[in-house]
Amino acid sequence: MKDLMIRVFKEEEGQGLTEYGLLVGLIALGVVAAVTTLGDSIGEVFKDIAGKLGVGTDTTE
């Protein structure tokens, strides 16, 4: 049993895949947090720019 435990803790197969999975999950969490935090303010910036450019106004009259 002791040999089995030593072998399990010394084996590194699959360790890289697990680390990449954790890294991808952490990055995804950061992106979601950033979009949630900055989403409304970025939307307001685009609305202001669209208003200054006259986007959505009918100027054909």
C-alpha positions in Angstrom: 0.0 0.0 0.0 2.8 2.3 0.8 4.5 1.7 -2.5 1.2 2.4 -4.3 0.9 5.8 -2.5 4.5 6.7 -3.4 3.9 5.8 -7.0 0.7 7.8 -7.2 2.3 10.9 -5.9 5.4 10.6 -8.0 3.6 10.1 -11.3 3.1 13.2 -13.3 1.1 11.9 -16.2 -2.0 14.1 -16.8 -0.6 16.9 -14.6 -0.1 19.2 -17.5 -3.6 18.8 -18.8 -5.0 19.5 -15.3 -2.9 22.6 -15.0 -4.0 23.9 -18.5 -7.7 23.2 -17.5 -7.3 25.2 -14.3 -5.6 28.0 -16.2 -8.3 28.2 -18.8 -11.0 28.2 -16.1 -9.2 31.1 -14.3 -8.9 33.1 -17.5 -12.6 32.6 -18.3 -13.5 33.7 -14.8 -11.4 36.8 -15.2 -13.0 37.6 -18.6 -16.5 37.2 -17.1 -15.7 39.4 -14.2 -14.2 42.1 -16.5 -17.2 42.1 -18.8 -19.6 42.2 -16.0 -17.8 45.1 -14.3 -17.1 47.1 -17.4 -20.0 46.2 -19.6 -22.3 49.0 -18.8 -19.7 51.7 -18.9 -18.4 50.5 -22.3 -22.0 50.5 -23.6 -22.4 54.1 -22.5 -19.2 55.1 -24.3 -20.4 53.6 -27.5 -23.8 55.3 -27.1 -22.1 58.7 -26.7 -19.9 58.1 -29.8 -23.0 57.0 -31.8 -24.8 60.2 -30.7 -21.9 62.4 -31.7 -21.7 60.7 -35.1 -25.4 61.0 -35.7 -25.9 57.3 -36.0 -29.5 56.4 -36.2 -30.8 59.8 -37.2 -32.6 60.4 -40.4 -30.8 63.1 -42.4 -32.4 62.4 -45.8 -35.1 65.1 -45.5 
